[in-house]
Amino acid sequence: MTNPHFPTPAKLSQPNRKVAAWTLGLMFGLFACTAKAQGVDALEWQPGQTLNTPIVISTPHNDVRKLLRQAKYAQALLLVNKNLATNPRDPQMRFWQGYIFEQLGQPEMALQIYLELTREYPELPEPFNNLGVLYAAKGDYASAKSALDNALRANPNYAAAHENMGDLLVNMAKQSYERSLALEPKQRGIAPKVEQLKPILDITQGKP
């Protein structure tokens, strides 16, 4: 399954997934749109300064974005934690904290953060999407589908969640066919369906 990543969509582990790593598209206007990150540098013109030489303003959010784009996850986590110590309810920082835990190989930590975000900010699709990806990676397809359904309810135009849902449904179809065949091994039509799904499954899992 897949997601907007830094700086381009990344193919990750099975099922192939898109994990949202851009700024959250907060409906109450704190950050930029979901599919496109704000620029790293915020620019501000001041008197006595020409427009051709703007001042670059460093902010905690921009600093974290820069580190994430450079894949400096340990450094980014230190900065995120520092900011959360003074503003523990900052949803963007908390989302990045979950994303960083994923990159550092701690999916259970990330899962708990995304769960908390979905409860506190059900209007945000990205935490639901990433939660769905983590559930799918664990083989919990029912929970993954529920999370992706919620992501698409929050934003019906969320392309990454649509792609993830498609990948998930292919894997769920295979699982259902295999269960049916296990219950009734003499069925003739099931095995060919599983075989026909294999090329698609290879694509969803990022195989060449």
Order of alpha helices (4+ residues) and beta strands (2+ residues): beta-beta-alpha-alpha-alpha-alpha-alpha-alpha-alpha-alpha
